[in-house]
Amino acid sequence: MGKRKSSAKPPPKKRMDKLDTVFSCPFCNHGTSVECLIDMKNLIGEAICRICQESFSTTVTALTEPIDIYSEWIDECERVNSLEDEGASTSLQ
C-alpha cells in the first residue's frame, strides 16, 4: 500500500500596494496639497488643493480611485495648455 499524496498548498496571495491619495498641485507645485474626494452617492469625484484652492471635479464609477481623478485633472491641464500653445503659435504667424 502506498502513501496518499497531500494536496499542494496554493501559492500565497500577492499584496497590492496602496495607491496615493494626496498629490502635488499642478498650479502651485506644493507637494501633498491636493486631496481627492469621491462622493459615490452623487457619482462625483473632486480634487482640491488646500494651498491655492484650485479644484477639479469629474464623474466617477464604482472602480474609480483617487489617482484616477488626479490623472484626469493633469490630462485636462495638458489639453488646455496645448490648445493655448496652438492658438499662440498661429497668432504669431
C-alpha positions as CSV (number, residue, x, y, z in Angstrom):
1,M,0.0,0.0,0.0
2,G,1.3,3.4,-0.9
3,K,1.1,6.7,0.9
4,R,-1.6,9.2,-0.1
5,K,-0.3,12.4,-1.8
6,S,-1.1,15.5,0.1
7,S,-2.7,18.3,-1.9
8,A,-0.3,21.1,-2.7
9,K,-0.9,24.4,-0.9
10,P,-2.0,27.3,-3.1
11,P,0.7,30.0,-3.6
12,P,0.4,32.9,-1.2
13,K,-1.6,35.9,-2.4
14,K,0.4,38.9,-3.5
15,R,-0.4,42.1,-1.6
16,M,-1.4,45.1,-3.7
17,D,0.5,48.2,-2.7
18,K,-1.7,51.1,-1.5
19,L,-2.2,53.9,-4.0
20,D,-1.6,57.5,-3.1
21,T,-4.5,59.7,-2.0
22,V,-2.7,63.1,-1.8
23,F,-0.7,64.6,-4.7
24,S,1.2,67.7,-5.7
25,C,-0.7,70.6,-7.2
26,P,-0.2,71.3,-10.9
27,F,-0.7,75.1,-10.3
28,C,1.2,75.9,-7.1
29,N,3.6,72.9,-7.2
30,H,3.1,72.4,-3.5
31,G,3.7,68.7,-2.6
32,T,1.0,66.7,-0.9
33,S,-1.5,69.5,-1.0
34,V,-4.1,68.0,-3.4
35,E,-6.7,65.8,-1.8
36,C,-9.1,63.7,-3.8
37,L,-12.7,63.1,-2.5
38,I,-15.1,60.6,-4.0
39,D,-18.8,61.0,-3.5
40,M,-20.3,57.7,-4.6
41,K,-23.9,58.9,-3.7
42,N,-23.7,61.7,-6.3
43,L,-21.1,59.9,-8.5
44,I,-18.8,63.0,-8.3
45,G,-15.0,62.9,-7.7
46,E,-13.2,66.1,-6.7
47,A,-9.6,67.1,-6.4
48,I,-8.9,70.2,-4.3
49,C,-5.6,71.9,-3.5
50,R,-5.5,73.1,0.2
51,I,-3.0,75.8,-0.6
52,C,-4.2,77.6,-3.7
53,Q,-7.8,76.4,-3.6
54,E,-7.8,75.2,-7.2
55,S,-10.2,72.3,-7.8
56,F,-11.3,69.9,-10.4
57,S,-14.4,67.6,-10.5
58,T,-15.4,64.8,-12.7
59,T,-17.9,61.9,-12.8
60,V,-16.8,58.6,-11.2
61,T,-17.7,55.0,-11.3
62,A,-17.5,52.2,-8.7
63,L,-14.0,51.4,-9.9
64,T,-12.6,55.0,-9.7
65,E,-9.7,55.6,-7.3
66,P,-8.2,59.0,-6.2
67,I,-5.3,58.5,-8.6
68,D,-7.8,58.4,-11.5
69,I,-9.3,61.7,-10.6
70,Y,-5.9,63.3,-10.2
71,S,-4.7,61.8,-13.6
72,E,-7.8,63.2,-15.3
73,W,-7.0,66.7,-13.9
74,I,-3.4,66.5,-15.1
75,D,-4.6,65.4,-18.6
76,E,-7.1,68.2,-18.7
77,C,-4.4,70.8,-17.8
78,E,-2.2,69.4,-20.5
79,R,-5.0,69.5,-23.0
80,V,-5.8,73.2,-22.2
81,N,-2.1,74.1,-22.3
82,S,-1.7,72.5,-25.7
83,L,-4.7,74.4,-27.1
84,E,-3.3,77.7,-25.8
85,D,0.1,76.9,-27.4
86,E,-1.5,76.2,-30.7
87,G,-3.5,79.4,-30.5
88,A,-0.4,81.4,-29.7
89,S,1.7,80.0,-32.5
90,T,-1.0,80.7,-35.1
91,S,-1.4,84.3,-34.0
92,L,2.3,84.9,-34.3
93,Q,2.4,84.0,-38.0
